[in-house]
């Protein structure tokens, strides 16, 4: 009988520990899941380039939109290549695409 009681107590402690761990993970995950995406946009990209003296035409807008609309480094790379083709200085292109 004592073995049964000890097993139940251990099982209860294990369940409480698992429940506490689950609640901790949920509490940590909720803010991440509900967070809004970064507030950067193609307009941040174009404003940066305009501030550096570049004319903002359809090509620049298209490049900045690529960085904003294609997730991850693929979008940044597409943006960067398009801006370089438009003769934007490399450092400026990298910074502008990172802002989009």
C-alpha positions in Angstrom: 0.0 0.0 0.0 2.8 2.4 0.8 4.3 1.9 -2.7 1.0 2.8 -4.2 0.8 6.0 -2.2 4.3 7.0 -3.0 3.8 6.4 -6.7 0.6 8.5 -6.7 2.4 11.3 -4.9 5.3 11.2 -7.3 2.8 11.1 -10.2 1.0 14.1 -8.7 4.2 16.0 -8.3 5.2 15.2 -11.9 1.8 16.3 -13.2 2.0 19.6 -11.3 5.5 20.1 -12.6 4.4 19.4 -16.1 1.4 21.7 -15.8 3.6 24.5 -14.4 6.1 24.1 -17.3 3.2 24.1 -19.8 1.8 27.3 -18.4 5.2 28.9 -18.4 5.7 28.0 -22.1 2.2 29.3 -23.0 2.8 32.5 -21.1 6.1 33.0 -23.0 4.6 32.1 -26.4 1.4 34.3 -26.2 3.2 37.7 -26.6 5.3 36.4 -29.5 2.2 35.0 -31.3 0.3 38.2 -30.8 3.1 40.5 -31.7 2.6 42.7 -34.7 5.1 42.5 -37.5 7.9 45.0 -37.8 6.7 48.4 -38.7 9.1 48.9 -41.5 7.7 49.3 -45.0 8.7 50.1 -48.6 8.1 53.8 -47.8 11.0 53.6 -45.2 13.2 52.2 -48.0 12.3 54.9 -50.5 12.5 57.7 -47.9 16.0 56.6 -47.0 17.1 56.7 -50.6 15.4 60.0 -51.3 17.3 61.4 -48.3 20.5 60.2 -50.0 19.7 62.2 -53.1 18.3 59.4 -55.3 15.2 60.0 -57.5 12.4 57.7 -56.5 10.9 56.1 -59.6 9.0 52.9 -60.3 12.2 50.8 -60.3 13.1 51.9 -56.8 9.6 51.4 -55.6 9.5 47.9 -57.1 12.8 47.0 -55.4 11.7 48.3 -52.0 8.4 46.4 -52.4 10.3 43.2 -53.1 12.2 43.5 -49.8 8.9 44.1 -48.0 6.8 41.5 -49.7 9.2 38.5 -50.1 10.1 37.1 -46.7 13.6 36.7 -45.4 16.9 37.2 -47.2 15.4 36.3 -50.6 13.5 39.6 -50.6 16.4 41.6 -49.4 18.6 40.1 -52.0 16.1 40.8 -54.8 15.8 44.4 -53.6 19.6 44.8 -53.3 20.2 43.5 -56.8 17.5 45.7 -58.3 18.8 48.8 -56.6 22.4 48.0 -57.8 21.1 47.7 -61.3 19.7 51.2 -60.8 23.1 52.4 -59.8 22.4 52.9 -56.1 25.6 52.7 -54.1 26.0 49.3 -52.4 26.0 50.5 -48.8 22.9 52.5 -49.4 21.1 49.6 -51.2 21.8 47.3 -48.3 20.6 49.8 -45.7 17.5 50.7 -47.8 16.5 47.1 -48.3 16.9 46.3 -44.6 14.4 49.1 -43.9 11.7 47.7 -46.1 
